[in-house]
Amino acid sequence: MVLNLYGLEPSPACRTVLLTLNALGCEFKLKKIQLKKFEQKTEDFRKKNPLQLIPVLEDEGQYLADSHAISAYLVRKYAKNDSLYPKDFKQRALVDHRLFFDSGVLFASLNAITIKVFQENNPIIPEDKQNDVISGYEFLEKFLENSNYVAGENVTIADFSILATVSSLNYLVPIDGKKFPKVMQWMELMTKLPYYERGNELGLALFAKKCEIFLKKE
Ligand SMILES: N[C@@H](CCC(=O)N[C@@H](CS)C(=O)NCC(=O)O)C(=O)O
């Protein structure tokens, strides 16, 4: 069964799903949705995701949206074991906490900046928006105080989503390695994953290039 992923590699939310798909070894086709051509705003795409955002996964004729929800679904349906999204209630509660932290805090702070920089074409990142990002880094540093990964001693989909977001944020509000050594260590650890290149690195390089172009305008 070939899955279709509607999205684009530079998009952090799409990279979360790319990490999950590659970690699971799922066969999939990337159906590119060009945001700069507003392909997510078409009537056809609205039928796939009423929120008109990428990524969207198509599996057996069903369309699923939101990178966190898609990743959880993929593990439940296709993983050989539950390590990426544990079935144990307490472990899962921790993973869910980190996923919601990404969605509600980290990704929200990224989105607030990318709207300004990419959509409004404004190269100046307001201080309050930078502070929101730094406060997100502070929480993440705390989460990593006593564990190698963001939700314990094993890699989970929470690492995928937070990595996709934070590695992108790093190009907009650089992470201070002296203040956030655990965050830096964890990011380095994540680059060792065998599916890191296909899941995050390639798309992140495109995202970095985009940041360079838009921020250079100052
Ligand atoms: N919570 C959603 C966020 C999705 C999202 O904001 N996607 C961005 C790309 S990273 C998008 O589609 N932006 C297009 C737009 O705002 O029109 C998820 O995790 O999938």
PDBQT file of the ligand as one rigid body, heavy atoms in Angstrom, charges set to zero:
ROOT
HETATM    1  N1  LIG A 301      -0.440  21.977  13.293  1.00  0.00    +0.000 N 
HETATM    2  C1  LIG A 301      -0.213  21.766  11.903  1.00  0.00    +0.000 C 
HETATM    3  C2  LIG A 301       0.438  22.999  11.286  1.00  0.00    +0.000 C 
HETATM    4  C3  LIG A 301       0.486  22.907   9.785  1.00  0.00    +0.000 C 
HETATM    5  C4  LIG A 301       1.035  24.184   9.158  1.00  0.00    +0.000 C 
HETATM    6  O1  LIG A 301       0.927  25.292   9.710  1.00  0.00    +0.000 OA
HETATM    7  N2  LIG A 301       1.601  24.022   7.945  1.00  0.00    +0.000 N 
HETATM    8  C5  LIG A 301       2.198  25.142   7.233  1.00  0.00    +0.000 C 
HETATM    9  C6  LIG A 301       3.530  24.699   6.623  1.00  0.00    +0.000 C 
HETATM   10  S1  LIG A 301       4.687  24.223   7.875  1.00  0.00    +0.000 SA
HETATM   11  C7  LIG A 301       1.268  25.549   6.079  1.00  0.00    +0.000 C 
HETATM   12  O2  LIG A 301       0.603  24.729   5.481  1.00  0.00    +0.000 OA
HETATM   13  N3  LIG A 301       1.236  26.862   5.769  1.00  0.00    +0.000 N 
HETATM   14  C8  LIG A 301       0.501  27.359   4.651  1.00  0.00    +0.000 C 
HETATM   15  C9  LIG A 301      -0.378  28.510   4.986  1.00  0.00    +0.000 C 
HETATM   16  O3  LIG A 301      -0.311  29.034   6.108  1.00  0.00    +0.000 OA
HETATM   17  O4  LIG A 301      -1.166  28.891   4.103  1.00  0.00    +0.000 OA
HETATM   18  C10 LIG A 301       0.658  20.525  11.700  1.00  0.00    +0.000 C 
HETATM   19  O5  LIG A 301       1.412  20.172  12.611  1.00  0.00    +0.000 OA
HETATM   20  O6  LIG A 301       0.546  19.881  10.638  1.00  0.00    +0.000 OA
ENDROOT
TORSDOF 0
